[in-house]
Amino acid sequence: MLKKYFRRLESIIALAQSLMTPKQFIFLSSVLIGVSCSLAVIVLKTFAHSVFSFATYINGILKLSFINSILPIVGILLTVFVVKRILNGSIEKGTSQILYAVAKKASIIPRKQMYAQIVTSSLTVGLGGSAGLESPIVITGAAFGSNFAQNYKLPYKDRTLLIGCGVAAGISAAFNAPIAGVLFAIEVLLVDVSISAFTPIMISAATGALVSAIVLDESILLSFRKQEAFNYHNIPFYILLGVLTGFIAVYYARNFQRVEHYFSNLKVGPYRKALIGSSLLALLIFIFPTLFGEGYESIKTLSESDPGKLLDNTLFADFRDNQWVLLLFVGCTMMVKVFASGLTLGSGGNGGNFAPSLFLGSYLGYFFSKFITLIGLSKLPISNFTMVGMAGILSGLFHAPLTAIFLIAEITGGYSLMIPLMIVSSISFAISKRFEKYSLDVKGLAKKGHAFTSNKDSNILSTLDIDTIIQTDYLTVHPEENLSKLVDLISHSNQVVFAVVDNDKNLVGIVHFNDIREIIFNSYQVKYTLIKDVMKTPLATISSNDSMEIVMSKFEKSKSAFLPVLRNDKYFGFISKSIALEAYRMKLRSMTIE
């Protein structure tokens, strides 16, 4: 019955496509993708919130965190089972795969990502894994956009644009923050978008936020209404918070990758790895129950009038009213959050670092402002610092200051904190960028030689395949041959540069036509001059494994029009600078979203 309904819907959409202009159909598509993404968000958020409420209820009876510790083990083991038995043994995590799909796979995302992320992340995070749902939501949205475009045979530019629509709708629906959704899609994923492309992305984000606001209970979403007026006297403390969030973002990024690297190198089976990691996570959650799940409920608690509720039903419940114990608990939780998230994802669970960054930022903001207040240095508005801290970590971890600023502005219900948000986010971003060239998600791609940044030239060059522009049919000469052989080759080809190779195909030099122009018209010199006497050492050589960014850098430094290519240290061919630039121009034209 459901399959029949979807087929009928597809027929209606196909009919609409035939009656609309391409631009009108993109607008319709952005609405449909917005609705689809928001429904996925509703399913994920509702499930995660229901499990959290159930665990909290049970803990209220048991007075200890037994359920909180057991559920994550079950969730991660179930996730590994689903990946192994249903998803062919693998699932890609993190938003970096969207960047890779746009650049290297013509914006084609596998169909299974439309449901794989929802199923696995709901099991992991919904059952208490210390990660976030936003990254799976974003990937699901991107998969909706890509597969919708594929289904209706839309070109690469439109596929990429609809991926952006899916990403924007996902973030927008998850936080009821349409502006942040648009900015995240553009700032993090689609770094080169023309103004005209904003319209469908905005439509999709608005649709996602609207459906989410209508269906989801506001208590499920991360939102704040308690905040104090901005006091410019607190600017020095906001500057200091910006510095702290920058360094903590670097601390999180490096330690998260260490934990992930450790588990990736662990030579045990997937179930044993899951059991080891989830057991360590269970121990952390038993000591610090607020590490359970996304942690949004504890973020709300910190910004309210009675943050001592965090210690209820924990090992430290007897110290509920001791502010220094609460502060120590918050500080310790903040520092071990990275290990909880690393264990969750490294051991086989699925989720993202978006929610952990907000969790970490709120805890850091609370810890900093409460500490300053307790020692009597100044009485700071703790709720404000709790919220602004989230923007600082988000900006530093994802290198997305605009997204961080407007996300927190939207979920706090106003823009009264705009100045401190701008201060903290920009400082955190600057410090994080100084120590970590790439954001957390992009760093993994960078290690594989597929870095995508806000540098448009670097992005385009990284998408070019060097093998497509190497010319391997160039004629070669031997160093012991005389120039008469070379003159004969020149007269029967269009080549202006020749590789000089020995019997083992080792490159020993090159000869350019311009360098021998005067000699070749002298028959005596042609007959008695050897090629080795006129050849020159190339100013640079290219390895067939070099990236296009390295290739263009060598052209720039050598000022050469042709450079020889080596494969396994043997001569392989030539790259022409003009052909490389033409490939760049064609790729630029195909990637520009209008």
Secondary structure by P-SEA (a helix, b strand, c coil): caaaaaaaaaaaaaaaaaaccaaaaaaaaaaaaaaaaaaaaaaaaaaaaaaaaaaaaaaaaaccaaaaaaaaaaaaaaaaaaaaccccccccccaaaaaaaacccccccccccccaaaaaaaaaccccccccaaaaaaaaaaaaaaaaaaaacccaaaaaaaaaaaaaaaaaaacccaaaaaaaacccccccccccaaaaaaaaaaaaaaaaaacccccccccccccccccccaaaaaaaaaaaaaaaaaaaaaaaaaaaaaaaaccccaaaaaaaaaaaaaaaaaacccccccaaaaaaaaacccccccccccccccccccaaaaaaaaaaaaaaaaaaaaaaccccccccaaaaaaaaaaaaaaaaaaaaaaacccccaaaaaaaaaaaaaaaaacccaaaaaaaaaaaaccccaaaaaaaaaaaaaaaaaacccccccaaaaaaacccccccaaaaaaaaccccccccccbbbbbccccaaaaaaaaaaccccbbbbbcccccccccccccccccccccaaaaaccccccccccccccccccccaaaaaaaaaaacccbbbbbccccccccccaaaaaaaaaaaaaaaccc
